[in-house]
Amino acid sequence: MKIKSMAFDDLVVMRSQIDAEIEMRISKQRMKLIEAISELRGTVPSKNGVERGGKAHPLKGRELPPLYRNPKNAAETWAGRGNRPRWLTAAIKSGKKLEAFLIK
């Protein structure tokens, strides 16, 4: 192509087409790199670009036996995972020790 002899409007149109093609190729290359890095790290790329771990934690979803029981209501128990229940938090604030609620 003889760029020097082209009209200005034609050059501007060609430039926008070239820019669009470059952006598309950059995007494809970026996705290939993300997939390759994810494969090496053992993670799974998601659509929004945030990576998720390929394997779940071994204790996730597994129920544990309760370790603590509410003396006022025996149906209320806590396995020691996650946030403390309200009854336990209130009792600790009132001065009781966590060990007092252990199930023997």
N, C-alpha and C positions, 0 to 999 in steps of 0.2 A: 504494500500500500504506500502511496505517496502522501505522506502526512503534510508536507509543506504546501501541496497544491489543493488540500481539502478546504472546504468552507468552514468558517468558525462554528456554525450551528452543528455541522456534522461532527466536528471534533468534540464538542460538548456532549453530544449524544453518545459518541463512542467512549468517551471518558466515563460516563455514568454506567455504561454496560460493562466496561472493564472493572470498575470499582465493585459492581454487583457480583461479578464472577469471582473476583478476589475474595470478597467477604464470604461467599458460599464455600469456596475451597478452604478458607481458614476455618470455617465452622466444621467442615467435614474432618479436617486434620485434627482439630481440637477434640472432637468426639472420639476419634481413633486413639488419640493419646490418653484420654480419660479412661477408656475401656482397657487399654494396655496397662496403665498404672493400677487400675482397680483389680485387674487379674493378678498382677504381681503382689498387691497388698492383701488379696483375699477378701475384698469388699465388693459390694454390689452397687453400681451407680444407679441413682434414681433419676427421674425425669427433671427434677428441679435442680440437679447438680449436687445435692447433698448425698454423701455416701452413707450407706447402711452397712453395718457389719454383716458378713455372710453367715456367721454362726450366732445363735442365741446363747445367752448365759445359761450354764447348766442347771441353775436353780430356778430359772424363770418358769412360772406356771406351776411349780411343784408346791404342794401344800405341806407345811411343816406342822408338827404337833404343837399345840399351844404351850407356852412357857409360863405365862402369867394369867391369873384369874382374878376377876373382881369379887371381893368377898361379899359385897352387898347383892350381887346378881351373878350367880354361878354360870349363867349362859354367856356372859361377856368374857371373852378370852382374847389373848394377844400372843402371837408367835414370836414377837421380837423383831419383826421385819416391817419396814415402812414407818409411817408416822405413829407416834404413841396415841392410843385411844384417849378420848376426853376424860373418861373416868380415871385413868391412870395419871394423866397430866395433872388433873385437879388434886388427886391424892398426894402426889409428890410435892406440889406447891403448898399443900397444907402441912408438910413436914414429915410425911411417911417415907420410908426407904423403898426402893425398887425391889429389893430382896424379900420384902414382906409379902409380895404378891406372887412369888414363885410357886409353881405347882410342884408338889413333891412326888 
